[in-house]
Amino acid sequence: MANALLQIRNLRKSYGSHEVLKGISFDIPQGQIVGLLGPNGCGKSSMIKSIVGLINDYEGEILVNGQNPGVESKKVVAYLPEKNYLPPWMTPKQAINYIADFYSNFDKEKAIAMAQTFELDMKQKLKTMSKGQQEKLHLILVMCRKADLYILDEPLGGVDVVARDFILETILKNHAENSTILLSTHLIYDIERILDRVLMVKGGMLAVNTDVEKIRENGNTVENLFREVFSNVW
C-alpha cells in the first residue's frame, strides 16, 4: 500500500524455541481505526512491543512513517500499554509534567483541562487512586499527544461496561486529526462500531485483514467473524 503509515513485512519473533510471530505482513494507511484482534497468547502484544521499539530482536521489517522503530518513530507514536508504567508515588500533576518533558507534541494545557473534567485530584498519589482513576490518567497522557499513530493495548480490559463506553468516547474525541489508531482487544462487541478495519492474529499468523464494511456487506459482523475464526482455539 503506497504511503502507508505503518508497514510490516514478514515479521517474526521467537522466545527461545517458541515462535510467537510467524511471518506477518500488512499495511495500515493514515486516518483509520484498526482493531488488532485475537485471544491471549496469539502474538498481539509482541507485535505491538516490536512496533513501539520495546522489542528489537525480531526478524523482518517494521516502518512507521518510513522509519524503523527508534527515536524518530517514537516522536509520532503514542502508546498506551496494557499495564501501568508510572511509579506509585507519582501524582497526576507530576505525570503530566513528566510526559511533557519527553514529548514536544504533548498538549499540557489540554491534559490539565481533561484531568479537571475527569475530576482527578492533581495531588493524589497513584497508589491511592482507583483503577478507573488510573485508567483516566493514562488515557490523558496518551490522547493529549498530537501523534500520527496511537497504539492502545487492551485499553478496555478490567473495567466495567460504563467505563468502556467512557474510554472509547475519550479516544474518539481526542485523537489528532487524520491520525491512525491501532487498538488491541478481545472485547469485540464494545469496539465494533468504531472500527474501519480489522486484523485478526491466530497462532502467530495473520488470519484476517479486511475492511469492516466488507464484512457487513456479506451480512456478517466482526464479532461473528471472530467467533468463526477462533472457534477451535478454546
N, C-alpha and C positions, 0 to 999 in steps of 0.2 A: 504494500500500500504506500503510494507516494506521500511524502510529507507526514508520515505517521509520527505522533508524539512519542509513543512507546513502541519499540521494535524488539522482538525477542526471536532469536534464531537458534534452534537445536539446543535448547537449554537442558543441561544435565547436572545433577547434583547427587552425590553419594555420601553416606555416613558409614565409613568402613566398607563392608561388602554390600550394604543395603542401598540400592539406588532409589531415591525418592522422586526425582525428576528424570524422565526418560526421553529427552529429545523434543521438548515442547517448542513450538514456533507460532507466533501470532503478531499482529499489528493492532494498535489502538489509535484511532485518529483523535484530533483535538475536538473538544466540545461534547463528549459523550459521557454518560453514566453507565459504567460497565460492572456487572456483577461477576465476581470470581467465586464460583460455587463448587462445593464438594464436601464430603464428610471429613471429619477429623482424621488426620494422618494421610491425606491424599497428596500432600505436597504444596498446598496453598501458601502456608507460612514460609516455607523455604524459598518459594518463588518470590514472595514479597520482600523477604530479607535480602535476596540477591539483587532485586531491583533498587532498593534503597541503599545498598552498599554495606549492609551488616554481614553479609556472606560474600566472600570474594574467591573462594576456591571451587567455583563451578566451571563447567565446560560450556562452550557455546558463546553467544554474543547477546548483550543487552545494550540498547541505546535509548537514552532518554533525551529527546530533543537533539538527537545526533551525537550525544556524549555518552561515553561509558560511565557506569556508576562511580562517583567520586565527588570531589569538591564542587565541580561545576554543576553536575546533575542535582546535587543536594540543594542548590540555590533555587531550583524550580520545583522541587518535590516537597510536599507537606505530608508527613507520615504520622498516622495515629496507630501505635502498636496495640496489641491485644491487652498487654499488662501495663500497669502503672510504672512509669520510669522516673518519677520525681521522688526526691528524698522525703521521708515522713515529716521532717521538721519544717519544710518549706510552706509558705503561705501563698495564696493566690497572687498577692501583690509581688512577692519575691519571684514567683514562677513567671509572671508576665514580664518583669524586668529581665529575668534570665533569658527568656526566649528572644526578647527584643534586642539583647546584646549579640545574639547569634545570627539573626536574620534581618537583613536590611529591608525585606519585603513584609515584615511583620507590622501590622497596624496596631500600635499600642493603645491609641485613644479608643479605637473600636473595641479592643479587648477589655478595657476598663469599663466601657459602657455596657458591653454584654454581661460582664460579671455583675454589674449592678442590676441589670434586667433579670438575671438568673438568681438574684438575691443571695449572692455569695458574700460571706464575710471576708474582706480582703486581708484580715489579720489572723484568720483561723488557720491553724496548722493542719496539713493534710491528714495526719494520723488521727485527728478528731473529727474529720468530715465523714459524712455518709458516703456510700458507694455512688449514689446518684449525684451528690455534690462534686465528687471527684471526676465523674464522667463529664459533667458540665464544664469543669475547668480544663480537662484535656481537650474537649471539643473546641473551646475558645482558643487554646494555644495553636491548634491546627487550622481552624477555619478563619482565623484573623491574619493568616498569611496570604499574600496575593501570589499564589502558586500557579503553575501550569498543570501540575498533576497532584491530585490528592489521593493518597493511598490509605485506606481505612481498613484495619484488620479486626474483624469481628466487633464493630462498634456497638452492636445490639446485644451482645452476649451478656447474660447475667442480670438483665434489667427487665422490668415488667412491661406490659403492653403499652401503657400510657407513656412510660419513659421512652420506649422505642419510637412512638409517633413524634415525641418531642425532639429526639435526636435526629430523625430523618428530616423534619421541618427545619431544624437548625442547619443541617448540611445543605439543604436545597436553597435556603435563603442567603447563605453566607459564603459560598464558594465563589472564587473570582470568575468574572465573565469569560466565556469561551474556554474555560478550563475543563479538564477531564477528571472524573472520579473513578477510581478502581476500588470497589467495595467488596471485601471478602466476608462471606457469611454462610451459615447453613440454615438461616431463617428466611426461607424463600418467600413465604406469603407476605411478610411485612414489607419487603422491598420491591416486589414485582412491579408495582405501579409506577416506580420512578426510573426503571431501567430502560436503556436504549439497546443494550447488547448483553449477552451472557457468554461466559466462558465456564465450562464445566470440566473439572480435573478429576480423573478417575485412575487410581493406581499409578500416579505419576505421569500420566499421558493426557493430552487434551482430547476429551470425548465429544465436546460440543463447542462450537464457535459460531454464533449466529445472531442476527438482529432479532429483538423481541417481537417486532412487527411481523416477521416471517413466521414465528411460532404461532402468533394469533391468527394469521391468515389461514392456517391449517386447522383452525378451531381448537387449538390447544392452549395451555397456559404454561408458564415457566415452571410452576410447581409440579404440574403433572408430568412434564418432560423430565424434570429432575427425578421424580419417582420412578419413571421408566428406565432412565439411565443407570440409576443406583439401586434398582430393585434387588439385586443379588448381593449387595455389599453387606447387608445385615443378615 
